[in-house]
Amino acid sequence: MALGFAGFFGGFVALFLVAALGAAGWAIGQGLDGGGRVSDLREAYERGRR
């Protein structure tokens, strides 16, 4: 939803900025939480494609 609002009101640059900051926030949160690694995310994606 945030990406939609950013894209509509701010254009492509705002859309990209919100997506990049969201991904960075997710990665930092996962790291602080002791959660998964990037390889875990990739494996989950591969399982979903089957």
C-alpha positions in Angstrom: 0.0 0.0 0.0 2.8 2.4 0.9 4.5 1.6 -2.5 1.2 2.4 -4.3 0.9 5.8 -2.5 4.6 6.6 -3.1 4.3 5.7 -6.8 1.1 7.7 -7.3 2.0 10.8 -5.5 5.8 10.9 -5.8 6.6 9.1 -9.0 9.2 6.4 -9.7 12.0 7.9 -7.5 9.7 7.9 -4.5 8.5 4.4 -5.3 12.1 3.2 -5.5 13.1 5.0 -2.3 10.2 3.5 -0.3 11.0 0.0 -1.6 14.7 0.3 -0.8 14.1 1.7 2.7 11.5 -1.0 3.3 13.9 -3.8 2.2 16.7 -2.3 4.4 14.4 -2.1 7.3 13.3 -5.7 6.9 17.0 -6.9 6.6 18.0 -4.9 9.7 15.0 -6.2 11.6 15.8 -9.8 10.6 19.4 -9.3 11.7 18.5 -7.8 15.1 15.9 -10.5 15.7 18.4 -13.2 15.0 16.2 -14.4 12.2 16.8 -15.9 8.9 19.6 -15.4 6.4 19.2 -14.3 2.8 19.6 -17.9 1.7 16.6 -18.8 3.7 14.5 -16.3 1.8 15.8 -17.7 -1.5 15.0 -21.3 -0.5 11.5 -20.3 0.5 11.1 -18.6 -2.9 12.3 -21.8 -4.6 9.9 -24.0 -2.6 7.0 -21.7 -3.6 7.8 -22.0 -7.3 7.4 -25.8 -7.3 
